[in-house]
Amino acid sequence: MFLRISSYYSLLLITFLVVSSAISSAFSWGVFNVKYKFAGRQRSLFDLRDHDSRRQLRILAGVDLPLGGSGRPDGLGLYYAKIGIGTPSKDYYVQVDTGSDLMWVNCIQCKECPKRSSLGIDLTLYNIKDSATGKLVSCDQYRVCFIYMLWLQIDLTLYNIKDSATGKLVSCDQEFCYAINGGPLVGCMANQSCPYLEIYGDGSSTAGYFVEDIVLYDRVSGDLETSSANGSVIFGCGATQSGNLDSSNEEALDGILGFGKSNSSMISQLASSGNVKKIFAHCLDGVNGGGIFAIGHVVQPKVNMTPLVSNQPHYNVNMTAIQVGHDFLNFTADLFESGDRKGTIIDSGTTLAYLPEMVYEPFVSKIFSQHPYLKLQTVQDDYTCFQYSESLDEGFPNVTFHFENSVILKVYPHEYLFPFNGLWCIGWQNSGMQSRDRKNMTLLGDLVLSNKLVLYDLENQAIGWTEYNCSSSIQVLDERTGTVHLVGSHYISSACRLNTQFIIILILLATLLHYPDC
């Protein structure tokens, strides 16, 4: 019996080491490894809207942020990056968000911050309940559950300024504190830390104080090649979180990486110190997943640009027309303005696309006009779904959005329709049914932006896009030498790199399950 127990624990230890090694190798990529938050997990349609509501040195050649995941609505396109902060560097998992500006991570002082996340690594896990022919070989189910949970969860990191040789506090009398708060803070003395408070659309909030430290990233150094680089960035050290950001959220991350256009965003800070150009682009691959995300001047492909609307906090542009098939909808431009919001918001961090109620109703009617006898049904209160077995692209019209400077954005039926429980559902949403803060806004998310290279040019206050093969590569200019380098697509999938380890784990688990004395 002693020998059998020893063998059992030896096998268990080996399994643990293999899993640890697999996880370690999965997380050893460059510091800006962007992963899809819900990879390998079926999400409800409610999660789509719930996520969207939370959405609301020298010049370098560029920065390459390896991209993972999928922008499809049925996959819930939420992306996160693995970044390095501090000296010595520690890894943090942060949501990439073009709809907000502030970068922040959970701080050591935070008592309610999450310590672990169930996001895990990007693998498809075997579930015996999903197989009609699967059955347990042994009675020891708990042993399997232990390994399963170990595989799912990842540890999160709390930032501690004392652990970094380059970390320093940002005081109330510093220019950054004045700028972000619109002037001096009442009651905040020069020797005190500059506080921050960020409130998101769903009521979640983060509060703490600002610190400054080194952030690592991958500089483009040649064709499909990168080298390590770093820059000093001011970011929030979160002491308290609420709502979806606290420890009760099983899908929590270490923080958020804001890619908004204000001076406080990470890209603006790196640009102001001369580290990068204030230009970035993404190409979300809606076919294969992953894609391209790069900072720098993109010279190929050529992109037609439309101006950003001034004095707006997000990436807003002026829409001039909507075309469904060959027909243009009849409306006036002021329908795309709500309160002090002007124009249409372009946001890669949002999954679906939202149209004002006065536009939504005739828009959807026109899409289904060729199928008057199609039986439509509402799923989960908000989604119009139907059964259809023919070709989507032959049976439904293309949708074309027109913008200033004759820039168009075409969306195909296979992009705006997505599968759910044997049905096809339409990804367009009626923003007239949203909460007061988002009522009747016009917002185009991943549903529209997939399979297109989208270029954000903050240097010239413009944005543009072009249809593109997002599994290929783009050309980024090296500002120092005038040469052009290729930046390729990525799909960070641990499953692709861990097939061998995963097979070994399955073999070891099968061996454990065959022990008769359990």
Disulfide bonds with the S-S distance in Angstrom:
Cys107-Cys237 1.71
Cys110-Cys113 1.91
Cys139-Cys518 2.40
Cys172-Cys188 1.49
Cys177-Cys194 2.11
Cys283-Cys470 2.00
Cys385-Cys425 2.01
